[in-house]
Amino acid sequence: MKGYCKIVCLLALVISSGSLAGQALNGIIESLGEGEVLVLSNTSKETVKYQAVTIAEVSIDNCLEVMRETMIHTAFIFEASFAEKIKTISADEWLNYYRFDGACGMPDYDGVFRMQYFENKRDRSFAIKGTSCSSCIEDKGVARIESYEILCMVREVKNGLVEITISAEYTPIFPAPDRKIEMCFPQPTTLLEGITSLAASL
């Protein structure tokens, strides 16, 4: 099913350290079929951690174009009504601003992220890391994301087939029950579906 993801499992994972179980995850990735998604997550009122992986038949160059074209991020970031690159720091570092429509009865909020690009040409892979930077621009009159880190890694498995991994850790901006947090904040499957479908359409 080219360009689209099929969810195959959602696993609750007790995370005792700052990272998810990388070795165990690697073994599961090898068994993933094309277009399937694996999500490992841990959600509480204080923090959310997740890691999501998919394998898709899309061009790695198209994936990079989608990730770096900030204005189209509203197509796959849940409840994002506005997305803009507001400052170029260098060729591999920039600032993104996002405005979010409040979901599930919550107020609107925004976020500023310092984005960094890393590339490994030998392995045909790249990574883009986003770290919240609440003080990087002036207050816009809504609540702002204070603690959020996300890493997207894309690796070419073979020509035309890529493995995409998204890892994130953040503090929910509004207090809410665990289930509401899972429903009302950006979802890893939505991010992967959007990235792969947009990349396939280019």
C-alpha positions as CSV (number, residue, x, y, z in Angstrom):
1,M,0.0,0.0,0.0
2,K,2.4,2.6,-1.3
3,G,2.8,5.8,0.7
4,Y,0.3,4.9,3.5
5,C,0.8,3.3,6.9
6,K,-1.2,0.4,8.5
7,I,-1.1,0.3,12.3
8,V,-0.2,-3.2,13.4
9,C,0.4,-2.9,17.1
10,L,0.4,-0.4,20.0
11,L,2.6,-1.5,23.0
12,A,2.7,0.0,26.4
13,L,6.4,0.2,27.5
14,V,7.6,1.0,31.0
15,I,10.6,3.2,30.5
16,S,13.0,3.4,33.4
17,S,15.7,5.3,31.6
18,G,15.9,8.2,29.2
19,S,15.8,6.0,26.1
20,L,13.5,3.3,24.7
21,A,14.6,-0.3,24.4
22,G,16.7,0.0,21.3
23,Q,18.0,-3.5,21.0
24,A,14.5,-5.1,21.5
25,L,13.0,-2.6,19.0
26,N,15.6,-3.4,16.4
27,G,14.6,-7.1,16.4
28,I,10.9,-6.1,15.9
29,I,11.7,-3.7,13.1
30,E,13.2,-6.5,11.0
31,S,9.8,-8.3,11.0
32,L,7.8,-5.3,9.9
33,G,6.0,-5.4,6.6
34,E,6.0,-2.5,4.2
35,G,3.6,0.2,5.3
36,E,3.2,-1.2,8.8
37,V,3.8,0.9,11.9
38,L,5.1,-0.1,15.3
39,V,4.6,2.2,18.3
40,L,6.1,2.0,21.7
41,S,4.8,4.5,24.2
42,N,4.7,5.6,27.9
43,T,2.1,8.2,28.9
44,S,1.5,9.9,32.2
45,K,0.2,13.3,33.4
46,E,3.9,14.5,33.7
47,T,5.5,13.2,30.6
48,V,4.9,11.4,27.3
49,K,7.6,9.3,25.5
50,Y,7.1,7.3,22.3
51,Q,9.0,5.8,19.5
52,A,7.3,4.9,16.2
53,V,8.8,3.0,13.2
54,T,7.6,2.3,9.7
55,I,9.0,0.9,6.5
56,A,7.6,2.6,3.3
57,E,8.1,2.5,-0.4
58,V,9.1,6.2,-0.8
59,S,12.1,8.1,-1.9
60,I,14.5,9.2,0.9
61,D,15.0,12.5,-1.0
62,N,11.2,13.1,-1.0
63,C,11.1,12.4,2.8
64,L,13.8,15.0,3.3
65,E,11.9,17.5,1.2
66,V,8.7,17.0,3.3
67,M,10.6,17.4,6.6
68,R,12.4,20.6,5.5
69,E,9.3,22.2,3.9
70,T,7.8,23.6,7.1
71,M,4.7,25.1,5.6
72,I,3.3,21.7,4.6
73,H,3.7,20.3,8.2
74,T,0.1,21.3,8.9
75,A,-0.9,18.3,6.7
76,F,0.3,15.8,9.2
77,I,0.9,17.5,12.6
78,F,-2.3,17.0,14.6
79,E,-4.3,20.2,15.1
80,A,-1.5,22.4,13.7
81,S,-3.3,25.3,11.9
82,F,-0.1,27.2,11.1
83,A,3.5,26.3,10.4
84,E,6.4,28.5,9.4
85,K,10.2,28.6,9.3
86,I,10.8,31.9,11.1
87,K,14.6,32.0,11.1
88,T,17.5,30.4,9.3
89,I,20.5,30.0,11.7
90,S,22.6,28.0,9.2
91,A,22.2,25.5,6.4
92,D,21.6,22.8,8.9
93,E,19.8,24.7,11.7
94,W,16.6,26.8,11.8
95,L,13.6,27.9,13.9
96,N,10.1,26.6,13.2
97,Y,6.9,28.2,14.7
98,Y,3.7,26.2,15.0
99,R,0.2,27.3,16.1
100,F,-2.2,24.6,17.3
101,D,-6.0,24.7,17.5
102,G,-7.1,23.4,20.9
103,A,-8.4,19.9,20.7
104,C,-10.8,18.1,23.1
105,G,-12.0,21.4,24.6
106,M,-8.5,22.6,25.4
107,P,-7.3,26.2,24.7
108,D,-5.2,27.1,21.6
109,Y,-1.4,26.9,22.1
110,D,1.8,27.4,20.1
111,G,5.4,26.1,20.0
112,V,8.8,27.3,18.8
113,F,11.4,24.6,17.8
114,R,15.1,24.8,17.1
115,M,15.6,22.3,14.2
116,Q,18.9,20.6,13.4
117,Y,19.7,18.5,10.4
118,F,22.3,15.6,10.4
119,E,23.3,13.6,7.4
120,N,25.3,10.4,6.8
121,K,25.8,10.2,3.0
122,R,27.7,6.9,3.3
123,D,24.7,5.1,4.9
124,R,22.1,7.1,2.9
125,S,20.5,8.3,6.1
126,F,19.5,11.6,7.8
127,A,18.0,12.8,11.0
128,I,16.2,16.0,11.9
129,K,15.9,16.9,15.6
130,G,13.5,19.5,17.0
131,T,13.9,21.0,20.5
132,S,11.4,23.4,22.0
133,C,12.7,26.9,22.5
134,S,9.9,28.8,24.2
135,S,11.9,32.0,24.7
136,C,13.2,32.2,21.1
137,I,10.4,34.6,20.0
138,E,7.9,36.9,21.8
139,D,4.7,35.7,23.5
140,K,1.8,35.4,21.0
141,G,-1.0,35.5,23.6
142,V,-1.5,31.7,24.0
143,A,0.0,29.0,26.1
144,R,3.4,27.8,24.7
145,I,5.1,24.4,24.6
146,E,7.9,24.5,27.2
147,S,9.4,21.0,27.0
148,Y,9.4,18.9,23.8
149,E,12.1,17.0,22.0
150,I,11.5,15.1,18.8
151,L,13.9,13.2,16.5
152,C,13.0,11.9,13.1
153,M,15.5,9.4,11.5
154,V,15.2,8.2,7.9
155,R,17.4,5.4,6.5
156,E,17.3,4.0,3.0
157,V,16.9,0.2,3.4
158,K,17.3,-0.3,-0.4
159,N,16.5,1.8,-3.4
160,G,13.0,3.2,-3.0
161,L,12.4,1.7,0.4
162,V,13.0,3.6,3.6
163,E,12.8,3.0,7.4
164,I,11.5,6.0,9.3
165,T,11.8,6.3,13.1
166,I,10.3,9.1,15.2
167,S,11.2,9.4,18.9
168,A,9.7,12.1,21.1
169,E,9.6,13.1,24.8
170,Y,7.5,16.0,26.0
171,T,5.6,17.4,28.9
172,P,1.9,17.9,28.2
173,I,1.1,21.6,28.1
174,F,-2.2,21.2,29.9
175,P,-3.0,18.7,32.7
176,A,-5.3,16.0,31.6
177,P,-6.1,12.3,32.2
178,D,-3.6,9.9,30.5
179,R,-6.2,8.8,27.9
180,K,-7.1,12.4,26.9
181,I,-3.4,13.1,26.5
182,E,-3.0,10.2,24.1
183,M,-6.1,11.4,22.1
184,C,-5.5,15.1,22.0
185,F,-1.8,15.6,21.4
186,P,0.3,14.9,18.2
187,Q,0.2,11.2,17.4
188,P,3.1,9.2,16.1
189,T,1.0,7.2,13.6
190,T,-0.4,10.5,12.2
191,L,3.1,11.9,11.7
192,L,4.3,8.8,9.9
193,E,1.2,8.5,7.7
194,G,1.6,12.2,6.7
195,I,5.3,12.1,6.0
196,T,5.1,8.9,3.9
197,S,1.9,9.9,2.0
198,L,3.3,13.4,1.2
199,A,6.6,12.0,0.2
200,A,4.9,9.5,-2.1
201,S,2.9,12.3,-3.8
202,L,6.0,14.4,-4.8
